[in-house]
């Protein structure tokens, strides 16, 4: 079974701080609850022992009691004088052979009757006051609940003539603990709410630079290398930000040099290629009697033209990276479609079909837009037979014009589909770069579409052709 792990650093921090807060509050409550309960019970035990000490001083001291009769008489006097103690306190002083002396006669009589009934039935004592063993014990009765009982034997001249018992109910302890629990729950909930608020604040504070880093990384991933992380702390995040910015400086410099190299190399190649083409054309036009030289000139001309196309394509990509590749203006869709229908047969003899449901205007660069369609159709022509079919569909979606070029050619393998727009990328033999192509047509198409603010995708199944779709924003129907 897969364990659930919260996603997001902020959520993890909030949950961690909240969990620590809950654990701290729970531990504090447990410690305070147990300490308070122990203190309250200790206080009751201390008061019961003080009560026995008072009984010893007032009844047993000075040899006032020598037999059970005197113990009973003195006990009655002692119990009668205990008006200043809590009414809930129970005294039970038993004298050998005589009735008990108590301030709660009804409760004691019920206890004695129940104890006598249990004795006759052979059961153990009821566990009430009259059955409490010597020392401090806790007993429970139906009427009074739990009681803390102190039982001490009354011994005179080495003979036990009675038993002194005093009991206090533990109701006050239970009430105090219940009140403590209620207050602690209220305070704990408030503390937990406060800790969650503080945790959210801390999580936002801690992750804010990380979110900035993520935003910068996203911008860099979209192709803008000029972004930097604005964070000047001396902590680990600051070190990471500084390293990231240093890396971006080097990366941007590397890309700048690459663009300059491509642009400079393309410009430098155009001049000798122009001269070379002129000389070859001269040679082809005045071959003399050497047919072999003429054939070689024609072949060289073909290669020169191919190199010129490659140079032009490289310059186009370099311009796309520098910006300013497209010059937008209002393009009537109907006129654009008519021009497209007229020019398609020039790209190769195929069965073409153009379907358009648009009749408005598109804010775009018409020359670059035509270049995208020309590159896609040329790519389709290269991978279809002379009887192949190529369909161009134009529709609208959310204020954008959507163009789709579909062919019935060889198709693209699934593992190659995501790389067809890469520069100089070769797919399999069926969909490779055909003779005469520079290998940059689809890369240029993507650059032009993205320069318009749109996107381009490819769909295909091996042997079932391919569909290239791109979206250009800025369409208006009126």
ZIGIUR-V204321 format. One record per helix or strand of 3 or more residues. SS is the DSSP state (a for helix, b for strand). FROM is the first residue (numbers start at 1). TO is the last residue. If there is no record, write none. Layout:
BEGIN
((SS & FROM & TO) (SS & FROM & TO))
END
This chain:
BEGIN
((a & 9 & 63) (a & 68 & 80) (b & 90 & 95) (a & 105 & 120) (a & 129 & 131) (b & 135 & 141) (b & 145 & 156) (b & 159 & 169) (a & 171 & 221) (a & 236 & 285) (a & 291 & 322) (b & 329 & 332) (a & 333 & 347) (b & 351 & 356) (b & 361 & 364) (a & 366 & 382) (b & 389 & 397) (b & 400 & 407) (a & 414 & 417) (a & 429 & 431) (a & 441 & 451) (b & 455 & 460) (b & 466 & 473))
END
